Amino acid sequence: MEMKKVNVKLEGKTILVTGAAGFIGANLVRELLETVPNVTVVGLDNCNDYYDVSLKEYRLKQLEETADVLDKDQEKNKEEDKANKNKSQWIFLKGSIADKALVTSVFETYRPAVVVNLAAQAGVRYSITNPDAYIESNLIGFYNILEACRHSYDGGAAGVEHLVYASSSSVYGSNKKVPYSTDDPVDHPVSLYAATKKSNELLAHAYAKLYNIPSTGLRFFTVYGPAGRPDMAYFGFTDKLRRGETIQIFNYGNCKRDFTYVDDIVEGVKRVMQGAPEKRTGEDGLPEPPYAVYNIGNSHPENLLDFVEILQDELIRAGVLDNDYDFEAHKKLVAMQPGDVPVTYPDTSALERDFGFHPSTPLREGLRKFAQWYREFYLG
């Protein structure tokens, strides 16, 4: 199996990460700052109140601390390496990708070589009550990013070498075939959120074809870990158990879902950033779209009941729940929700083939880190 060639060097480049205060975004920024020499990371996020803003502020504070430590290290090494005039930088801008003037200004000022668009309004249920937020961020916002990428080549400039953007496993809708494959038809979304994410893939394809913008979409499956999103099931379960409320486990605990630890996801994204789809000319004399879409996840579905029991063990171990917590009294096995499917997980063979990527964090280890963080953040 031949892996894709690394054709985008990150060292010394400017990388724009939108949604930088988000769960995946903040972890990606930290990884880039810590591991890529002389990188400039520009973060953009509107820090909206879809969920607890203090979590976004916490993530940004962690990034500031990371940048400060790096700054001190670089100052210390300056004498030893006088030839090295550059140093890693972290620049955060508060604003929305739906603001076209702002997006244009960011591209003109910083001229990013790589763009990772993670800014989006997330959540399936929220799209029913707040559809405007999805149209604004996921459609208008993404269009603004594409337009800025397009104009980054104006006047013969080198422009954007690779656009990586977040799609979602939600595009598979109520597909019954598992594992979900990027070859499966995804033309029947069952939520506005899913429709906007499929639209992103279509728009990216059109712009790749028309303007030769190398772009890669990533269909994320359930990502978990410390300082994650409170609207995700594992976080909600934890909140409810801590308050002594009952959690509902659907399909009587016989659901299987794919869970991927955030550090593994970040490693996958970082590898993809460095392997842009190749530019080629087609028979019509126009560019063959340098375009790709991958599933990114664990491809190892876990039984939901097992997942919840491991979570409970780790919450007790971390001191979030008491040692004698009566778990049986706080869980309720219920029937499947309408429209839900018993098993969902991705076929990630293409990502493994092209980038040698496969998650390595065991579920218990990942939930242990989440439980420890939760204890410190909420009960510390």
Secondary structure, DSSP 8 states (H G I E B T S, - for coil): ----------TT-EEEEESTTSHHHHHHHHHHHHHSTT-EEEEEE---SSS-HHHHHHHHHHHHHHHHHHHHHHHHHHTT-TT-----EEEEEE--TT-HHHHHHHHHHH--SEEEE------STHHHH-HHHHIIIIIIIHHHHHHHHHHTTGGG----SEEEEEEEGGGGTT--SSSB-TTS-----SSHHHHHHHHHHHHHHHHHHHH---EEEEEE--EE-TT--TTSHHHHHHHHHHTT--EEEGGGGT-EE--EEHHHHHHHHHHHHT-----EE-TTSSEE--EEEEEES----EEHHHHHHHHHHHHHHHTSS-TT--SGGGEEE----TT--SEE-B--HHHHHHH-------HHHHHHHHHHHHIIIII-
